[in-house]
Amino acid sequence: MIRPLLAGTACLALLAACQERTPEPVDKAQDMAAAPVGQMSAATMGSNMVSAYVPNAAMADMYEIQAADIALERSQNARVKEMAQMIKTDHTAASNAMKAMLPQAAPDMTPPTALDQRRQGLIDNLRSASAATFDQTYIDQQIAAHNEALTLHRGFSDQDSPLAAHARNVVPKIEAHLRMAEQLRSAN
């Protein structure tokens, strides 16, 4: 009876110690799992229905702006900060442009005002990244998020909707963000 109790206590202590010291591998796994979920959502409903495109595009912009703010505050790398500022500027403009179009293009649509659980998890993981891993975490998230955004906007750009023009207009900026993130990842 004592031996199983001691073994169980030792396992719990080991698990607690691992959780205290290694949240980042768990966060990275969560970020990696979020990427294909986002891609699937963007490729299916988001690229085919206004009712899915609007909230996904709005949340993508919100996520990008929030992540950029965190990067501007926490990164020590000038190139990462430059990318974050470009992303914040471009996604703020895209968000404002889509909101301005909605009364005429989709009068029944109201963009969300908060992130969904998946994107909030990405923000939480970015906030909890250590100083040593912050830039890599941010860059990896940006590559996944911009691939998802490209899938969403490219897919929606050929729809019969006034919002399709918005989708076509934002694609070049998203491509530029993705290229910059990929260059930063290659440089690290």
C-alpha positions as CSV (number, residue, x, y, z in Angstrom):
1,M,0.0,0.0,0.0
2,I,2.8,2.4,0.8
3,R,4.7,1.7,-2.4
4,P,1.8,2.6,-4.8
5,L,1.1,5.7,-2.7
6,L,4.8,6.8,-2.9
7,A,4.9,6.1,-6.7
8,G,1.7,8.1,-7.2
9,T,3.0,11.0,-5.2
10,A,6.3,10.9,-7.1
11,C,4.4,10.9,-10.4
12,L,2.3,13.9,-9.3
13,A,5.4,15.8,-8.1
14,L,7.2,15.1,-11.4
15,L,4.1,16.1,-13.5
16,A,3.8,19.3,-11.4
17,A,7.5,20.1,-11.9
18,C,7.3,19.5,-15.7
19,Q,4.2,21.8,-15.9
20,E,6.0,24.5,-14.0
21,R,9.1,24.5,-16.1
22,T,7.8,23.6,-19.6
23,P,4.6,25.4,-20.5
24,E,6.1,26.5,-23.8
25,P,6.2,23.1,-25.4
26,V,2.6,22.7,-24.5
27,D,1.8,26.2,-25.9
28,K,3.8,25.4,-29.1
29,A,1.8,22.2,-29.5
30,Q,-1.4,24.2,-29.1
31,D,-0.3,26.7,-31.6
32,M,0.6,24.0,-34.1
33,A,-2.8,22.3,-33.6
34,A,-4.6,25.6,-34.2
35,A,-3.0,26.1,-37.6
36,P,-4.8,23.3,-39.5
37,V,-8.1,24.0,-37.7
38,G,-7.9,27.6,-39.0
39,Q,-6.9,26.5,-42.5
40,M,-9.8,24.1,-42.7
41,S,-12.3,26.7,-41.5
42,A,-10.9,29.3,-44.0
43,A,-10.9,26.9,-46.9
44,T,-14.5,25.7,-46.3
45,M,-17.2,27.9,-44.9
46,G,-15.1,31.1,-44.6
47,S,-14.3,31.2,-48.3
48,N,-17.8,30.4,-49.4
49,M,-20.3,32.2,-47.2
50,V,-20.5,35.9,-46.2
51,S,-21.8,34.8,-42.8
52,A,-18.5,33.0,-42.2
53,Y,-16.1,35.2,-44.1
54,V,-17.0,38.4,-42.1
55,P,-16.4,37.0,-38.6
56,N,-13.3,35.1,-39.7
57,A,-11.8,38.1,-41.5
58,A,-12.6,40.4,-38.5
59,M,-11.2,38.0,-36.0
60,A,-8.1,37.5,-38.1
61,D,-7.5,41.3,-38.1
62,M,-8.2,41.6,-34.4
63,Y,-5.7,38.7,-33.7
64,E,-3.1,40.3,-35.9
65,I,-3.5,43.7,-34.2
66,Q,-3.3,42.3,-30.7
67,A,-0.3,40.0,-31.5
68,A,1.5,43.0,-33.1
69,D,0.9,45.1,-30.0
70,I,2.5,42.4,-27.9
71,A,5.4,42.0,-30.3
72,L,6.0,45.8,-30.3
73,E,6.1,45.7,-26.5
74,R,8.1,42.5,-26.0
75,S,10.5,41.9,-28.9
76,Q,14.0,43.2,-28.8
77,N,14.6,42.5,-32.5
78,A,14.2,45.6,-34.7
79,R,13.1,43.5,-37.8
80,V,10.4,41.8,-35.8
81,K,9.2,45.1,-34.5
82,E,9.2,46.5,-38.1
83,M,7.1,43.5,-39.2
84,A,4.7,43.9,-36.2
85,Q,4.2,47.6,-37.0
86,M,3.5,46.9,-40.7
87,I,1.1,44.1,-39.7
88,K,-0.7,46.4,-37.2
89,T,-1.0,49.2,-39.7
90,D,-2.2,47.1,-42.6
91,H,-4.7,45.0,-40.5
92,T,-6.1,48.1,-38.8
93,A,-6.7,49.5,-42.3
94,A,-8.3,46.3,-43.5
95,S,-10.5,46.0,-40.5
96,N,-11.7,49.6,-40.9
97,A,-12.3,49.1,-44.6
98,M,-14.4,46.0,-44.1
99,K,-16.4,47.7,-41.3
100,A,-17.1,50.6,-43.6
101,M,-18.4,48.2,-46.4
102,L,-20.7,46.2,-44.2
103,P,-23.7,48.5,-44.0
104,Q,-24.1,48.2,-47.8
105,A,-22.4,44.9,-48.6
106,A,-23.9,42.8,-45.7
107,P,-26.3,45.0,-43.7
108,D,-27.3,42.0,-41.5
109,M,-23.7,41.3,-40.4
110,T,-22.0,42.7,-37.4
111,P,-18.3,41.9,-37.0
112,P,-17.4,40.2,-33.7
113,T,-15.8,42.3,-31.0
114,A,-13.8,39.6,-29.3
115,L,-11.6,36.7,-30.4
116,D,-12.8,33.2,-30.6
117,Q,-11.2,30.6,-28.2
118,R,-8.6,29.4,-30.7
119,R,-7.2,32.8,-31.5
120,Q,-7.4,33.9,-27.8
121,G,-5.3,30.8,-27.0
122,L,-2.7,32.0,-29.5
123,I,-2.6,35.4,-27.9
124,D,-2.3,33.8,-24.4
125,N,0.5,31.6,-25.6
126,L,2.3,34.6,-27.1
127,R,1.9,36.5,-23.9
128,S,3.3,33.6,-21.9
129,A,6.3,33.0,-24.2
130,S,9.7,33.5,-22.5
131,A,11.9,36.3,-23.6
132,A,14.2,33.8,-25.2
133,T,11.5,32.2,-27.3
134,F,9.2,35.2,-27.9
135,D,10.3,36.2,-31.4
136,Q,10.2,32.6,-32.7
137,T,6.8,32.1,-31.2
138,Y,5.5,35.3,-32.8
139,I,7.0,34.5,-36.2
140,D,5.7,31.0,-36.2
141,Q,2.2,32.2,-35.3
142,Q,2.4,34.9,-38.0
143,I,3.3,32.4,-40.7
144,A,0.3,30.1,-39.7
145,A,-2.1,33.1,-39.4
146,H,-1.1,34.6,-42.7
147,N,-1.4,31.3,-44.5
148,E,-4.9,31.0,-43.0
149,A,-5.7,34.5,-44.0
150,L,-4.6,33.9,-47.6
151,T,-6.7,30.8,-47.8
152,L,-9.7,32.8,-46.5
153,H,-9.3,35.9,-48.7
154,R,-8.3,34.1,-51.9
155,G,-11.1,31.7,-51.5
156,F,-13.7,34.5,-51.0
157,S,-12.3,36.8,-53.6
158,D,-14.3,35.1,-56.4
159,Q,-17.6,35.1,-54.6
160,D,-20.6,37.1,-55.9
161,S,-20.4,39.7,-53.1
162,P,-19.2,43.3,-52.8
163,L,-16.9,42.0,-50.0
164,A,-15.0,40.0,-52.7
165,A,-13.3,43.2,-53.7
166,H,-12.2,43.7,-50.2
167,A,-10.8,40.2,-50.2
168,R,-8.9,40.8,-53.4
169,N,-7.5,44.1,-52.0
170,V,-6.0,42.6,-48.9
171,V,-4.3,39.6,-50.5
172,P,-1.1,41.5,-51.6
173,K,-0.6,42.9,-48.1
174,I,-1.1,39.5,-46.5
175,E,1.4,38.0,-49.0
176,A,3.9,40.7,-48.1
177,H,3.5,39.9,-44.3
178,L,3.9,36.2,-45.0
179,R,7.1,36.7,-47.0
180,M,8.6,38.9,-44.3
181,A,7.7,36.4,-41.6
182,E,9.3,33.6,-43.6
183,Q,12.4,35.6,-44.2
184,L,12.7,36.3,-40.5
185,R,12.2,32.6,-39.7
186,S,15.0,31.8,-42.2
187,A,17.3,34.4,-40.6
188,N,16.9,32.9,-37.1
